Amino acid sequence: MRLASEDGRKLWGNVLFDNTWASISEDYYAYGWYEFMAKDPVKVKQLYTEDFFRATGGGAWIGNNLYFIMYQNFWGVDMI
């Protein structure tokens, strides 16, 4: 597999976990949409964050909108 360019391939994704979050309060978790290049060293750029931005069930970018499914179990109740 070849890279798209010498700079690597740009990827986007929803970050649901970061090793550094274990040392801080959940109030400061930066759930959101991030960009990174597929090359060493990996550098991550934060694009958008929100408390409930957790695409745990997939999603699609259509036009200028991002649609995603969020699955969560809260006190024994499944919420989608």
Stockholm file with secondary structure:
# STOCKHOLM 1.0

chainA/1-80         MRLASEDGRKLWGNVLFDNTWASISEDYYAYGWYEFMAKDPVKVKQLYTEDFFRATGGGAWIGNNLYFIMYQNFWGVDMI
#=GR chainA/1-80 SS CCCSSTTCCEEEEEECCCGGGGGSCGGGCCCEEEEEESSSSCCEEEEEECTTCCCTTCEEEETTEEEECCCEEETTEEEC
#=GC SS_cons        CCCSSTTCCEEEEEECCCGGGGGSCGGGCCCEEEEEESSSSCCEEEEEECTTCCCTTCEEEETTEEEECCCEEETTEEEC
//
